[in-house]
């Protein structure tokens, strides 16, 4: 009798394990359907455009090369490091707390050259993210708010070569400073931005002593556009970690054109930075 009972129990366990294994396989197959297939080549570069800034990248094989596009936070450039590589994967996490997984396959003849990674390409599921990513999304929301505010700061403008660089809004929320920058191109030639840099500099530079420069890297920019079309105006908001400008120093915005052509600088003195506008205290 005991042997028959143990046999019955063993059969039940086998049935349960078999069913569980089938469930797991079905779950894996279902998840595989959520992954986006991407074909890349050796002699051509594939561009993947994400709706938010890229925060983390991981590739499954050294046979794949990738990097962010220069001066842009939401475009990833991908190509094969060797021909006919074995199928692998690419994982990307963006600032809006979304996870993207791509299955990469080699195809020299018909690679995917331009991919838009919208929400339909994101992997669904409960994914744990750090507070840093949550803060990033909040920064983007307040940067958009600063972009739309009517309140302006005047007197921070530099014009040269028919190009104007102006800071017409200085806003703050919690520990983030938001600078609204206007780029105006009155020339007949497009202005291709190589970079806009932010420095804390000495007001006076001694001939014998090198001027100390502290570069501040933006946390976020509302637009990834790198071209100011001729006869047009472009407005962006740059989010910076809150700081103070010491006495005898100022904050410099340095606009650099590609090929080191037309360059402009605008400086903000310490008494101006103290007149920032709290985003929560003004109306549209």
Secondary structure, DSSP 8 states (H G I E B T S, - for coil): -HHHHHHHHHHHHHHHHHHHHHHHHHHHHHHHHHSEEEEE-SSS-EEEEESS-EEEEEES-TTEEEEE-TT-SSEEEEEESSTT---EEEEEEETTS-EEEEEEEE-SSS---EEEE-GGGEE-S-----HHHHHHHHHHHHHHHHHH------S-EEEETTEEEEEEEEEEETTEEEEEEEEEE-SSS-EEEEEEEEEEEESS--SSS----EEE--SEES----EE-TTEEEEEEEEEE-----TTEEEEEEEEEGGG-SEEEEEEEHHHHTT-EEGGG---
